[in-house]
Amino acid sequence: MKYLKIIIPISILSLLFVIDYYNKYYKPNTSFEDESVFLYVMEDDSLAFKDSISKYIKSEKTFYKVAERLGYLKNKKTGRFKIAKDIGNNDIVNSLKFNNTPVNVTFNNQERVENLAGRVSKQIYEDSTSLLSAFRDKKFLEDNNLNEQNVISIFIPNSYNIYWNTSPEDFRDKMLAEYNKFWNKDRSEKAVKLGLTKLEVISLASIVQIESRKNDERPRVAGLYINRIKERMRLQADPTVIYSLKEYYNNFDTLIRRVLYRDLKINSEFNTYKIRGIPPGPITMPDISAIDAVLNHENHNYLFMVADPSNRGYHLFASDIDGHNRNKKAYIRWINSRGIYR
């Protein structure tokens, strides 16, 4: 009986300890209805972390006790962490330690590397200034035979799984690896057959991209430019004039719907009415369909084109200057009738 009197209090204490341990570590402590939420943890920002975690848990007191005992508070990691519904503090802490979840970073048709940095900064932790600095890093450019004019070429438009807390340098290097992967044996051989470098293909594709928004027409437009290159003719692409004007006036937000004859005289490395060959870099970020349109261009005899007034988005093509002049007159009549003078 004496032993029984001793055992009962010990058993009660043990039970209370087990209940307390369960309540602190394993009792569900989430306060959201979705199946899961994402918590964004920023470096050295305890206040922001406290504000964020408080939205998703019932008891801050028990969470912080467990987090401290498990050594998390002194070793928080930045990232985007997935927390499941109805889990306890032990699993919440483990999720914050080990469940860093990538985001889908998407970009396409950015006009300049500055625009790209701004676009990406809205999807990951790093700001646009840090990203732009990494993109333009002198050693990186030199090591990869790039420059500030063509570095945007290595960013192939797509959707990529990237950790939210990825550094600017790691993001840039991953994009370079994806660029090298994109240039598989088939694409590389086609570029060589054209007598163009990979960077030249992408610069030409950027012109094709803007000239035609119609994927089914892009191989024909690309074939026209390939013909002009073979004939040692200037490309005379209006989109390069528009880019040159924007660069000259340092205003890439302006909308230019009509190229005037005086615009063709602007001195720029990108103005294909003044220079021969392909510009030193892309005038926009071409998508994969435009790049492949260059590599798989249509074989024909066309050397000239102008927008088709009767089929919006498409072009009229000609093999000689007489045919082109007829097409151009029809286009000028149409654009004048619309009152488009700039």
Secondary structure, DSSP 8 states (H G I E B T S, - for coil): -HHHHHHHHHHHHHHHHHHHHHHHHTS--B--SSSEEEEEE-TT-HHHHHHHHHTTBS-HHHHHHHHHHTT-GGG---EEEEEETT--HHHHHHHHHH-B-EEEEEE---SSHHHHHHHHHTTSSS-HHHHHHHHT-HHHHHHTT--TTTGGGG---EEEEEETT--HHHHHHHHHHHHHHHS-HHHHHHHHHHT--HHHHHHHHHHHHHH---TTTHHHHHHHHHHHHHTT-----HHHHHHHHHHHTT-TT-------GGGGG---TT-TTTSSSS-SS-SS---HHHHHHHHT-------EEEE-TTSTT-EEEESSHHHHHHHHHHHHHHHHHTT---
